[in-house]
Amino acid sequence: MGKVGEVAILGVGMHQWGKWGRNFVDYGVVAARAALADAGVDWKDVGFVSGASTMRCGYPGYVSGSTFAKALGFTGCQVASSYAACASGTTALAVARAQILAGVCEVALVVGADTTPKGFLAPNAGDRPDDPDWLRFRLLGATNPVYFALHARRRMDLYGATTQDFANVKVKNARHAVHNPYARFTKEYTMADVENSPTVSDPLRLLEICATSDGGAAIVVSSMEWAKAHGHTNPVRVAGISLATPTFPDTVLDLPYMASDSAAVTPEPDDEFKVSIAKIAYEEAGVGPDDLSLAEVYDLSSALELDWYEHIGIAKKGEAELLLRAGETSIGGRIPVNPSGGLGAFGEAVPAQAIAQVCEMTWQLRGEAGARQVAGANVALSINQGLFGHGSSVIVKR
């Protein structure tokens, strides 16, 4: 796959994450208006709205593009709505980029927001014995914290990770989140705080698992030509997007899938699925792991953050803990990871979280991240995974 044309990020905006219990549209509108103001773009100049959808908020959540367009005031602009679980935000951004590069519009608004129920996320109501998401809850009892913990156990067994390593990830990210006004949890936790929190699914404790949250995020993107013509001479640019799926045979068991493919008669692919996610984005952007100034990765649990170090290529397989222990993934280290505080500080507002990662990267590359600023940031990568084969990564440059 070759290099793809870049689009400019003109503005970003967020609604603070929390547990507010309001309509998800409220959060999205706050974020969208903030992004438009940040961009200096009038709503009437937006030719396309790309909504990241939520399955928890009724029919308006399914048709998020038109829902947000209506809430901002219908202008006749075109819309689309995307759902890809936790990859929804990146999918919505990819749709907007494609519209711009195809010449359908010059300026697009990407927005996602969610309102979540109390407790961990559960499958939609109804009996669906052919739905793997329904089955993993009903057949295996594999709620999200259970499969997070199974991944943690795998890391301990294969690479010698310790519970102290998992706690240290949380301590690091909490130290970053103290300085993020959009984060839900901004307390600086100690190792003792983490280790004394209740065990949820062994070996993971309460403070090592992300909560479910309400929140919203938005981005205004444009063609490079439109940006230049309207005074944006050196904008942050979207340089690469990956929406990868696994390659058969997918031989690594990746819960909540309940089985893997056999490679008995078919050679294994060159790259594991999660490695391929970042690889596609790197190839599009024309950069590699050594070029990164920072990364925003999908820490559903503290343990999963360590896996991502290896999947994005900043650590060799089995060496993520060494990077963490050396302080290299803290702000001030060689490659800060989750300077925003990550999902541990925000929680899951599913359609908004991949967009929020891009917001953070934009602020970092502009030098606008305040006390959590990564010095000299000029290339950043975000990565996450929507369940059941939806890889998602964005690379931005300045």
N, C-alpha and C positions, 0 to 999 in steps of 0.2 A: 504493500500500500504506500503510495507516494504522499508528498506534502499536499495539504489542502489549504485553500485560501483562508486568510485570517479575517476575523471580525473584531471590531472595537468594543470594549466595555466602556460605555459612557457614564453609567451610574449604577450604584448598588444601594440596597436598602433592606432593613430588617425590622421585624417586630420582636421585641424581647421574648425569649422562650420562658414558659412558666406553666402554670395550671390555672388558666383563667376561666375556663368553662363558657366562653362566648362562641358565637358563630365563627367558623373558620374564615369566612369572607372578611370579617373585620380585620383580622391579622394580615391577610393578603393585601387589602387596600392600604393599610398603614405602610407596609413594606413597599408596595408599588409607588405610592406617592413619594416616599422617601427616595426611591431610586430615580424617579423622574426629576425630583428637585436636585438630586446630586448630579444628574446628567445635564441639567439646564434644558430639558426637553419638555415641550408642551404636550399634554396628553393627546391633543388633536393631531400631532405629528407622528404618532405611533401608527404604523400600518398593519401590524400583526401582533396579536397577543397569544403567547404560548403558555398554556396552563399545565402545571403538574397536578395530577388529580389525586383525590383522597377517596377511599372506599368507605369511610366511616361517617360521612356527613350528608347522606342522602343523595338524591339525583343531582343537586347543584355541585356536589363534589366530583361526580363522574364527568360533568361537562364544565370543568373548571375554567377553560379558556373563555367561554361565553359568560360564565358566572362572574368572573372578574371584570370582563369588558362591560357588562351591564352595571356592576357596582360602581365603576369609574365613570360611566355615562356612555351609552352606545354612540359610536361615531361612524359606523359602517365599516370599521376595520375588519380584517380577516382574523380568524381564530383557529386554534387547534387545542386538543386536550390529550395529555399523555399519561398513561399509567404503567409503571414498571417497578412497583414496590419502592424500595429505597433508592433505585436508580431513576425514579420519575423526574427529578429535577434536572439531571443531566440529559435525559431524553428530551425534555421540553427545550432545553438550551440547544440541543442538536437540531431539533426541528426549526427553531428560530434561525440558527446559522444557515441551514439549508435554504430557507426562504430568502434570506439576504443574498447569499451567494448565487442563487438562481435568478436574482433580479426581480423577485416578486414584491419586495418591499425594501426600504432603506433603513427603517428603524423598527425594532421589535422589543416588546416587553415580555420577559419570562418571569412567571410568578407561581409560587406554591405556598400553601398554608394548610394547617391541620388542627383539629380539636380531637383530643384522644380521651378515651374513658379511663377510669381508675384501674390500676393494675396493669399487668403485661398484656401485649397485643394478643388477640385470639382470632381464630378463623371466623368468617362470616357465618351467620346462622344457617341452619339447614343441614340435611344429610347428603353428603357428596362422597360416596366411597371410591370414586375414581379421581378425587382431588388429592394430590400428595400433601397439600397443606392441611387439609381436614384430617387425613390419615395420620400424619405425624403427631397430631394432638391426641386423636382418639385411639390409635393403635399402639403408639410408643409412649404416649404421655410426654412427648418431647416439646414442651413449651420452649419459648426462646431462651430463658436462662438455662434450661437443660442442655440445649445444643451448644450454647456458649461454653458451658462447663466441659462438655465432651471435647470440644476443640482445645480447651486449656489442658485437659488431661493428655491429649495427644501431644501437645507441645512439651509437656513435662516428660513424657515417656520417650519421645524421640530425641530431644535436644537438651534435656536437663534443666529446663526452666523451673524456677521455684516460685512458691507463693509470695516470697519477698519481691521477686521481679514484677509480678502482677501488681502488687501493692505500690511498687515504685513508679509504675506507669501512671497510676491514679494520682500519686503525690505530685509527679511532674506536671500532669495536665491541670490539676487543681491550682498549682502555682501559677500557671499561665492564665487560667480563667479568672483569677482575682481581678485582672485588669480588663475584663471584657464586659461592657455594660449590657450586652445582649444575652449573656449566658444566664441560665436559670440558677445554677449553683456556683457561688463565687467565694466559698470558704476555702481557705488554704488548709488542707488536711495533712496530718502527719502520718508516718508509717503506723504508729500505734492506733490512730483513729481508724485506719483502714482495717488493720488486723483485729481490732476489737468490734468491728461491725458484724452483724449476724451473717452466718453462712446461709446463702440462698440455694446454691446448687454446687456442691463441693467440686473443685476447690475455690469457687468464686464467692466472694462476700458482697454484701449489699452495696458498698461504695465502689465496687469494681464492675457493676452492671449498670448500663444506662437505663434511665427511667423512660416513661412515655410522657410526652409534653405537648403543649400547644405552642404554636409559633408560626412565623411567616418570613419569607425572604423573596427578594425580587432583583432582577438585573435588567438594565436597558442596554441593548447591543445595537450596533449599526454597521453599515459598510465602512471600510476604511476611507473611502472617498467622501462619504457624507460627514464622517467625523472630522476630517481635515477641513472641509468647507465650512464647518460650524465651530471652528476654533479649538478642536481637540487635536493638538499637534503631536502629542506623544502619549496616546492612551494605552492602558493595559489592553492586550489583545488575547483573544482566545486563539491559541495556536494549534491545539490538538484536542480531539474528543474521541473517546473509545466507548462503544456500546457492545462489548464482546460477549459472545456465547462460548461455551465449551466446545472443544473439538473431540469427536469420537475417535477412539475410546477414552472416556473420562474415567481414569482409573483410581482417582483419589476420592474416597468417600467424603462427601461434603454435605453433612446434615444442614438443613432438614430433608434433603434427598435421603432416601433409605437404602439405596443400593448404588453400586458403581458398575462401570462397564468392564467386561473382560477383554484383556489384550492377548488372549491365547492365540488368535488367528489374525489379528490386526495389530500392526506396530503402534506403539504409543506415540502420541503427537510430540512435537519438539518441545512444546511448553505446556505446563499445567495451566488450567483455566485461569487462576488468579494471577499468574505471571503474564499471561497473554493480555490481560486487561490493560495494564500499564504499557506493555510493549507496543500495542497499536497506537496509543496516544503519543508515545515517544517518537515513533516513526512518522506520524503526521506532523509533529511539531519540529522534527529535526534536531532533537536534543536527546540526552541520555541521563541516567541517574546522577552522574557526576556534575551535571549542569544545574541541578536543583539547589535553590536557596532554602526551600522549606517544603513541607508536605502536610496536607490535611487528609488524614486517613480515618477509616470507618471503624471506630473503637466501640462496637456494640458491647464488648467487654474489654477490660484492660489487657487480657491475654491476647485477644484478637489483634490489638495494635502491633504486637511483636511479630505476628505472622506477616502483616502488611509490610514491615521493614524489608523482609526478604522478597516478597512478591513485587515490590516496586524497585528492587535492585540496589538499595542503599546498604544492605548487609547480605553476606553470603548465607546460604541455608544453614541454620543452626547457630548463627552468630548474632542474632538480633539482641540477645541479652547483653552481649559484650558492648554493643553500641549504647544501649540504655545505661549500663552501669558506669560507662565512661563519661556520661553526661552529654554525649554528642547529639542527642535528640531533644535536649532542653534548649530554650532560648539562650543564645550565647555559645551553643555548641556548633559542631560542624554542619549538621542538617536538622534544624528544629522540626519536630513533628507535632502537629496539633497545637500551634501557638494560640489558637482560638480557645483552647480548653477541650475541644473534641466533644463527642457525643456524651461522654461522662459528665461534662459540665452543662450540656444543653438538653439531653434526652432526645427521644425520637418524635419529631413532627414530620412524618415520613416524606411527603412530597416536597417539603421545604429544605430538608437537610443537605442534599447535594448542591442546591442553590446557595445555601448559607456557606458552604465550603468555598464557593467561588467568590462570595462577598468578602470573606476573610482574606483570600489570596489577593484580591484587588486592593484592599486596604493596605496589605503588606507591601505590595509592589509600588504603591503610591507613596509609601512612607507615612501612612496615616493611622498606624495601629497603636500609637501611644506607647505605654509602658510595656506592651508585649511585642514591640516592633523587632523584627529580624533585620539586623544591619545589612544594608546593601542588597536587599532582596530584588531579584530581577527575573527569576524563573520559579514557578511553583506548580505542584501537581496535587490534584485531589483524586481520591479513589474510594469507591464503595461498591457494594454488591446488592442489587435487588435479588430477592430469593429466586431460585429455580432458573439460573442461567442468564441473569441480567447483570453483566459486568458494567462498570461505569467509571470513567476517568476523564478529567479535564486538565489540560496544561495551559497555563497563561504565562505570557512574557511581557517584558517592558524593555 
